[in-house]
Amino acid sequence: MLLHKKLESYNLILASASPRRRELLAACGIKFTLAQPFECEESYPATLAAEDVAQYLSQLKSSAYPLPLEERDIVLTADTVVIADSKILGKPADRAEAESMLSMLSGRTHKVITGVTIRTKTRSQSFSVVSAVHFRDITAEEIDYYITTYRPFDKAGAYGIQEWIGYVAIEGIEGSFFNVMGLPVQRLYVELEQFLAADLLNCK
């Protein structure tokens, strides 16, 4: 049975404000409800390895979800980070920071990691996916045009791979393209199938 059929008896709740995640989940043919916005302080221990931060934050967001889960509810949370030189590049606070981030990524390879948590009333499962993204050298004029036109202040690393800069500046990707967009849908599909299979076993 296809996953979207298996999920018909569940209420999958996407607890994310990201329009990209909504688009990607819908493109998989998976029905979901969108959670109302809620507060979550996205902080992490200074000693945490950069590669573990995305999954940690996805778990933090899941724990912060304010409503009690019903028997057939599944809440889905995710967080994406960009890592260059072992440094996490979050969402730029302003234009100067966006320029600094894009200049840092120019002509280099960086990692994009998305952490995902799926949780029911009784169980929780988390995972993360890593992609490597190769940027060609990008000019100051290109950076200025991209920031002015697309205002990427809501995006980790100050860029969206599905936007202009992704078409003209990214030479290659190792790993999942959709992971770089913000949701590794192929891995999520497999994890949800396994999660539901385990749920069925627990109900027997």
Phi and psi restraints in degrees (value plus and minus 20) as a CYANA .aco file:
   2 LEU   PHI     -87.1   -47.1
   2 LEU   PSI     132.8   172.8
   3 LEU   PHI     -78.4   -38.4
   3 LEU   PSI     -61.3   -21.3
   4 HIS   PHI     -84.1   -44.1
   4 HIS   PSI     -46.3    -6.3
   5 LYS   PHI     -93.3   -53.3
   5 LYS   PSI     -62.4   -22.4
   6 LYS   PHI     -82.0   -42.0
   6 LYS   PSI     -51.4   -11.4
   7 LEU   PHI    -103.0   -63.0
   7 LEU   PSI     -24.4    15.6
   8 GLU   PHI     -81.9   -41.9
   8 GLU   PSI     -50.0   -10.0
   9 SER   PHI    -109.6   -69.6
   9 SER   PSI     -15.0    25.0
  10 TYR   PHI    -134.8   -94.8
  10 TYR   PSI     142.2   182.2
  11 ASN   PHI    -132.7   -92.7
  11 ASN   PSI      78.5   118.5
  12 LEU   PHI    -102.8   -62.8
  12 LEU   PSI     102.3   142.3
  13 ILE   PHI    -130.7   -90.7
  13 ILE   PSI      96.3   136.3
  14 LEU   PHI    -108.6   -68.6
  14 LEU   PSI      89.2   129.2
  15 ALA   PHI    -118.3   -78.3
  15 ALA   PSI      52.4    92.4
  16 SER   PHI    -172.5  -132.5
  16 SER   PSI     121.0   161.0
  17 ALA   PHI    -109.5   -69.5
  17 ALA   PSI     -21.7    18.3
  18 SER   PHI     -95.1   -55.1
  18 SER   PSI     100.4   140.4
  19 PRO   PHI     -86.3   -46.3
  19 PRO   PSI     -48.5    -8.5
  20 ARG   PHI     -84.1   -44.1
  20 ARG   PSI     -61.7   -21.7
  21 ARG   PHI     -85.7   -45.7
  21 ARG   PSI     -58.0   -18.0
  22 ARG   PHI     -81.9   -41.9
  22 ARG   PSI     -65.1   -25.1
  23 GLU   PHI     -83.4   -43.4
  23 GLU   PSI     -64.2   -24.2
  24 LEU   PHI     -87.6   -47.6
  24 LEU   PSI     -61.6   -21.6
  25 LEU   PHI     -86.3   -46.3
  25 LEU   PSI     -61.6   -21.6
  26 ALA   PHI     -84.2   -44.2
  26 ALA   PSI     -56.0   -16.0
  27 ALA   PHI     -85.9   -45.9
  27 ALA   PSI     -40.6    -0.6
  28 CYS   PHI    -101.6   -61.6
  28 CYS   PSI     -21.7    18.3
  29 GLY   PHI      58.0    98.0
  29 GLY   PSI      -2.3    37.7
  30 ILE   PHI    -118.1   -78.1
  30 ILE   PSI     105.2   145.2
  31 LYS   PHI    -102.2   -62.2
  31 LYS   PSI     121.5   161.5
  32 PHE   PHI    -172.4  -132.4
  32 PHE   PSI     141.9   181.9
  33 THR   PHI    -127.6   -87.6
  33 THR   PSI     129.4   169.4
  34 LEU   PHI    -118.2   -78.2
  34 LEU   PSI     105.8   145.8
  35 ALA   PHI     -89.0   -49.0
  35 ALA   PSI     128.7   168.7
  36 GLN   PHI     -88.5   -48.5
  36 GLN   PSI     128.9   168.9
  37 PRO   PHI     -77.1   -37.1
  37 PRO   PSI     123.2   163.2
  38 PHE   PHI    -163.7  -123.7
  38 PHE   PSI     140.4   180.4
  39 GLU   PHI    -104.3   -64.3
  39 GLU   PSI     119.3   159.3
  40 CYS   PHI    -172.3  -132.3
  40 CYS   PSI     100.0   140.0
  41 GLU   PHI     -98.2   -58.2
  41 GLU   PSI      88.1   128.1
  42 GLU   PHI    -105.0   -65.0
  42 GLU   PSI      52.2    92.2
  43 SER   PHI    -137.6   -97.6
  43 SER   PSI     139.1   179.1
  44 TYR   PHI    -167.2  -127.2
  44 TYR   PSI     138.1   178.1
  45 PRO   PHI     -82.2   -42.2
  45 PRO   PSI     120.4   160.4
  46 ALA   PHI     -83.9   -43.9
  46 ALA   PSI     -43.8    -3.8
  47 THR   PHI    -104.6   -64.6
  47 THR   PSI     -26.3    13.7
  48 LEU   PHI     -91.6   -51.6
  48 LEU   PSI     113.3   153.3
  49 ALA   PHI     -81.8   -41.8
  49 ALA   PSI     122.0   162.0
  50 ALA   PHI     -75.8   -35.8
  50 ALA   PSI     -56.3   -16.3
  51 GLU   PHI     -88.1   -48.1
  51 GLU   PSI     -36.7     3.3
  52 ASP   PHI    -119.6   -79.6
  52 ASP   PSI     -25.6    14.4
  53 VAL   PHI     -86.7   -46.7
  53 VAL   PSI     -64.2   -24.2
  54 ALA   PHI     -79.7   -39.7
  54 ALA   PSI     -65.5   -25.5
  55 GLN   PHI     -87.0   -47.0
  55 GLN   PSI     -60.3   -20.3
  56 TYR   PHI     -78.1   -38.1
  56 TYR   PSI     -65.9   -25.9
  57 LEU   PHI     -88.6   -48.6
  57 LEU   PSI     -53.2   -13.2
  58 SER   PHI     -84.7   -44.7
  58 SER   PSI     -57.4   -17.4
  59 GLN   PHI     -89.4   -49.4
  59 GLN   PSI     -58.4   -18.4
  60 LEU   PHI     -82.3   -42.3
  60 LEU   PSI     -64.4   -24.4
  61 LYS   PHI     -83.0   -43.0
  61 LYS   PSI     -59.5   -19.5
  62 SER   PHI     -82.6   -42.6
  62 SER   PSI     -63.6   -23.6
  63 SER   PHI     -85.8   -45.8
  63 SER   PSI     -49.9    -9.9
  64 ALA   PHI    -100.5   -60.5
  64 ALA   PSI     -33.0     7.0
  65 TYR   PHI     -75.6   -35.6
  65 TYR   PSI     101.3   141.3
  66 PRO   PHI    -101.8   -61.8
  66 PRO   PSI     -35.1     4.9
  67 LEU   PHI    -117.1   -77.1
  67 LEU   PSI     123.1   163.1
  68 PRO   PHI     -87.0   -47.0
  68 PRO   PSI     120.3   160.3
  69 LEU   PHI    -105.6   -65.6
  69 LEU   PSI     116.5   156.5
  70 GLU   PHI    -102.6   -62.6
  70 GLU   PSI     155.2   195.2
  71 GLU   PHI     -76.4   -36.4
  71 GLU   PSI     -58.3   -18.3
  72 ARG   PHI    -129.2   -89.2
  72 ARG   PSI       0.0    40.0
  73 ASP   PHI    -105.4   -65.4
  73 ASP   PSI     121.6   161.6
  74 ILE   PHI    -150.2  -110.2
  74 ILE   PSI     100.3   140.3
  75 VAL   PHI    -120.2   -80.2
  75 VAL   PSI     115.1   155.1
  76 LEU   PHI    -138.7   -98.7
  76 LEU   PSI     103.7   143.7
  77 THR   PHI    -147.9  -107.9
  77 THR   PSI     134.9   174.9
  78 ALA   PHI    -172.5  -132.5
  78 ALA   PSI     137.4   177.4
  79 ASP   PHI    -167.9  -127.9
  79 ASP   PSI     119.5   159.5
  80 THR   PHI    -139.7   -99.7
  80 THR   PSI     113.5   153.5
  81 VAL   PHI    -146.6  -106.6
  81 VAL   PSI     131.4   171.4
  82 VAL   PHI    -129.4   -89.4
  82 VAL   PSI     113.2   153.2
  83 ILE   PHI    -144.0  -104.0
  83 ILE   PSI     106.1   146.1
  84 ALA   PHI    -156.1  -116.1
  84 ALA   PSI     111.0   151.0
  85 ASP   PHI      33.9    73.9
  85 ASP   PSI      20.0    60.0
  86 SER   PHI      42.7    82.7
  86 SER   PSI      -5.3    34.7
  87 LYS   PHI    -130.1   -90.1
  87 LYS   PSI     114.5   154.5
  88 ILE   PHI    -103.0   -63.0
  88 ILE   PSI     107.0   147.0
  89 LEU   PHI    -124.3   -84.3
  89 LEU   PSI      88.1   128.1
  90 GLY   PHI    -108.0   -68.0
  90 GLY   PSI    -172.4  -132.4
  91 LYS   PHI     -99.7   -59.7
  91 LYS   PSI     110.0   150.0
  92 PRO   PHI     -86.4   -46.4
  92 PRO   PSI     118.6   158.6
  93 ALA   PHI     -95.8   -55.8
  93 ALA   PSI     -47.3    -7.3
  94 ASP   PHI    -178.5  -138.5
  94 ASP   PSI    -197.7  -157.7
  95 ARG   PHI     -82.3   -42.3
  95 ARG   PSI     -62.5   -22.5
  96 ALA   PHI     -80.7   -40.7
  96 ALA   PSI     -60.2   -20.2
  97 GLU   PHI     -90.5   -50.5
  97 GLU   PSI     -56.9   -16.9
  98 ALA   PHI     -82.6   -42.6
  98 ALA   PSI     -63.7   -23.7
  99 GLU   PHI     -81.1   -41.1
  99 GLU   PSI     -62.5   -22.5
 100 SER   PHI     -82.7   -42.7
 100 SER   PSI     -62.9   -22.9
 101 MET   PHI     -84.2   -44.2
 101 MET   PSI     -67.2   -27.2
 102 LEU   PHI     -87.0   -47.0
 102 LEU   PSI     -54.9   -14.9
 103 SER   PHI     -84.9   -44.9
 103 SER   PSI     -56.5   -16.5
 104 MET   PHI     -87.6   -47.6
 104 MET   PSI     -54.9   -14.9
 105 LEU   PHI    -101.2   -61.2
 105 LEU   PSI     -40.6    -0.6
 106 SER   PHI     -78.7   -38.7
 106 SER   PSI     109.3   149.3
 107 GLY   PHI      51.3    91.3
 107 GLY   PSI      -1.9    38.1
 108 ARG   PHI    -157.4  -117.4
 108 ARG   PSI     152.9   192.9
 109 THR   PHI    -128.5   -88.5
 109 THR   PSI     115.3   155.3
 110 HIS   PHI    -152.7  -112.7
 110 HIS   PSI     147.8   187.8
 111 LYS   PHI    -121.7   -81.7
 111 LYS   PSI     123.6   163.6
 112 VAL   PHI    -141.6  -101.6
 112 VAL   PSI     104.0   144.0
 113 ILE   PHI    -142.6  -102.6
 113 ILE   PSI     108.3   148.3
 114 THR   PHI    -133.3   -93.3
 114 THR   PSI     105.8   145.8
 115 GLY   PHI    -121.2   -81.2
 115 GLY   PSI     121.2   161.2
 116 VAL   PHI    -152.5  -112.5
 116 VAL   PSI     119.4   159.4
 117 THR   PHI    -148.1  -108.1
 117 THR   PSI     111.2   151.2
 118 ILE   PHI    -137.5   -97.5
 118 ILE   PSI     113.6   153.6
 119 ARG   PHI    -163.5  -123.5
 119 ARG   PSI     118.6   158.6
 120 THR   PHI    -131.4   -91.4
 120 THR   PSI    -190.7  -150.7
 121 LYS   PHI     -82.3   -42.3
 121 LYS   PSI     -49.3    -9.3
 122 THR   PHI    -139.7   -99.7
 122 THR   PSI     -34.4     5.6
 123 ARG   PHI    -158.3  -118.3
 123 ARG   PSI     136.3   176.3
 124 SER   PHI    -162.8  -122.8
 124 SER   PSI     123.9   163.9
 125 GLN   PHI    -162.3  -122.3
 125 GLN   PSI     112.6   152.6
 126 SER   PHI    -149.9  -109.9
 126 SER   PSI     133.1   173.1
 127 PHE   PHI    -177.7  -137.7
 127 PHE   PSI     147.1   187.1
 128 SER   PHI    -160.0  -120.0
 128 SER   PSI     135.1   175.1
 129 VAL   PHI    -150.2  -110.2
 129 VAL   PSI     117.3   157.3
 130 VAL   PHI    -133.4   -93.4
 130 VAL   PSI     114.5   154.5
 131 SER   PHI    -146.5  -106.5
 131 SER   PSI     125.4   165.4
 132 ALA   PHI    -126.6   -86.6
 132 ALA   PSI     110.6   150.6
 133 VAL   PHI    -139.1   -99.1
 133 VAL   PSI     109.4   149.4
 134 HIS   PHI    -125.4   -85.4
 134 HIS   PSI      98.1   138.1
 135 PHE   PHI    -118.5   -78.5
 135 PHE   PSI     117.9   157.9
 136 ARG   PHI     -95.5   -55.5
 136 ARG   PSI     153.3   193.3
 137 ASP   PHI     -84.8   -44.8
 137 ASP   PSI     106.6   146.6
 138 ILE   PHI    -135.2   -95.2
 138 ILE   PSI     121.1   161.1
 139 THR   PHI    -103.2   -63.2
 139 THR   PSI     142.8   182.8
 140 ALA   PHI     -81.2   -41.2
 140 ALA   PSI     -55.6   -15.6
 141 GLU   PHI     -85.1   -45.1
 141 GLU   PSI     -61.6   -21.6
 142 GLU   PHI     -84.8   -44.8
 142 GLU   PSI     -61.9   -21.9
 143 ILE   PHI     -82.4   -42.4
 143 ILE   PSI     -65.1   -25.1
 144 ASP   PHI     -81.4   -41.4
 144 ASP   PSI     -64.1   -24.1
 145 TYR   PHI     -82.4   -42.4
 145 TYR   PSI     -65.5   -25.5
 146 TYR   PHI     -82.6   -42.6
 146 TYR   PSI     -66.6   -26.6
 147 ILE   PHI     -85.9   -45.9
 147 ILE   PSI     -61.9   -21.9
 148 THR   PHI     -84.4   -44.4
 148 THR   PSI     -61.9   -21.9
 149 THR   PHI    -100.9   -60.9
 149 THR   PSI     -59.9   -19.9
 150 TYR   PHI    -128.8   -88.8
 150 TYR   PSI     -34.2     5.8
 151 ARG   PHI      24.2    64.2
 151 ARG   PSI      48.5    88.5
 152 PRO   PHI    -104.0   -64.0
 152 PRO   PSI      24.2    64.2
 153 PHE   PHI     -99.1   -59.1
 153 PHE   PSI     -28.3    11.7
 154 ASP   PHI    -122.6   -82.6
 154 ASP   PSI      -5.4    34.6
 155 LYS   PHI    -143.1  -103.1
 155 LYS   PSI     113.4   153.4
 156 ALA   PHI     -80.3   -40.3
 156 ALA   PSI     114.8   154.8
 157 GLY   PHI      57.3    97.3
 157 GLY   PSI     -18.2    21.8
 158 ALA   PHI      47.0    87.0
 158 ALA   PSI       8.6    48.6
 159 TYR   PHI    -173.9  -133.9
 159 TYR   PSI     136.1   176.1
 160 GLY   PHI    -139.9   -99.9
 160 GLY   PSI     102.5   142.5
 161 ILE   PHI     -83.1   -43.1
 161 ILE   PSI     -43.4    -3.4
 162 GLN   PHI    -104.8   -64.8
 162 GLN   PSI     -19.7    20.3
 163 GLU   PHI    -121.5   -81.5
 163 GLU   PSI    -195.8  -155.8
 164 TRP   PHI     -68.8   -28.8
 164 TRP   PSI     -64.6   -24.6
 165 ILE   PHI     -84.6   -44.6
 165 ILE   PSI     -50.9   -10.9
 166 GLY   PHI     -86.2   -46.2
 166 GLY   PSI     -55.1   -15.1
 167 TYR   PHI     -93.7   -53.7
 167 TYR   PSI     -58.2   -18.2
 168 VAL   PHI    -122.7   -82.7
 168 VAL   PSI     -35.6     4.4
 169 ALA   PHI    -140.4  -100.4
 169 ALA   PSI     -38.6     1.4
 170 ILE   PHI    -110.9   -70.9
 170 ILE   PSI      97.6   137.6
 171 GLU   PHI    -100.7   -60.7
 171 GLU   PSI     -50.1   -10.1
 172 GLY   PHI    -194.8  -154.8
 172 GLY   PSI     144.0   184.0
 173 ILE   PHI    -155.3  -115.3
 173 ILE   PSI     117.4   157.4
 174 GLU   PHI    -130.8   -90.8
 174 GLU   PSI      92.9   132.9
 175 GLY   PHI      93.7   133.7
 175 GLY   PSI    -180.8  -140.8
 176 SER   PHI     -99.6   -59.6
 176 SER   PSI     104.4   144.4
 177 PHE   PHI     -82.3   -42.3
 177 PHE   PSI     -64.2   -24.2
 178 PHE   PHI     -87.8   -47.8
 178 PHE   PSI     -47.9    -7.9
 179 ASN   PHI     -79.7   -39.7
 179 ASN   PSI     -59.7   -19.7
 180 VAL   PHI     -87.9   -47.9
 180 VAL   PSI     -50.9   -10.9
 181 MET   PHI     -89.9   -49.9
 181 MET   PSI     -44.4    -4.4
 182 GLY   PHI     111.9   151.9
 182 GLY   PSI     -22.5    17.5
 183 LEU   PHI    -175.0  -135.0
 183 LEU   PSI      94.7   134.7
 184 PRO   PHI     -98.2   -58.2
 184 PRO   PSI      62.1   102.1
 185 VAL   PHI     -85.2   -45.2
 185 VAL   PSI     -53.8   -13.8
 186 GLN   PHI     -82.9   -42.9
 186 GLN   PSI     -67.8   -27.8
 187 ARG   PHI     -85.8   -45.8
 187 ARG   PSI     -59.5   -19.5
 188 LEU   PHI     -81.2   -41.2
 188 LEU   PSI     -61.9   -21.9
 189 TYR   PHI     -77.1   -37.1
 189 TYR   PSI     -67.7   -27.7
 190 VAL   PHI     -85.3   -45.3
 190 VAL   PSI     -63.4   -23.4
 191 GLU   PHI     -85.0   -45.0
 191 GLU   PSI     -58.9   -18.9
 192 LEU   PHI     -85.3   -45.3
 192 LEU   PSI     -59.6   -19.6
 193 GLU   PHI     -80.8   -40.8
 193 GLU   PSI     -65.1   -25.1
 194 GLN   PHI     -85.8   -45.8
 194 GLN   PSI     -58.8   -18.8
 195 PHE   PHI     -82.6   -42.6
 195 PHE   PSI     -63.7   -23.7
 196 LEU   PHI     -89.4   -49.4
 196 LEU   PSI     -56.6   -16.6
 197 ALA   PHI     -82.2   -42.2
 197 ALA   PSI     -63.0   -23.0
 198 ALA   PHI     -86.8   -46.8
 198 ALA   PSI     -56.2   -16.2
 199 ASP   PHI     -84.1   -44.1
 199 ASP   PSI     -59.0   -19.0
 200 LEU   PHI     -85.1   -45.1
 200 LEU   PSI     -62.7   -22.7
 201 LEU   PHI     -82.5   -42.5
 201 LEU   PSI     -59.7   -19.7
 202 ASN   PHI     -87.8   -47.8
 202 ASN   PSI     -44.4    -4.4
 203 CYS   PHI    -102.2   -62.2
 203 CYS   PSI     -35.3     4.7
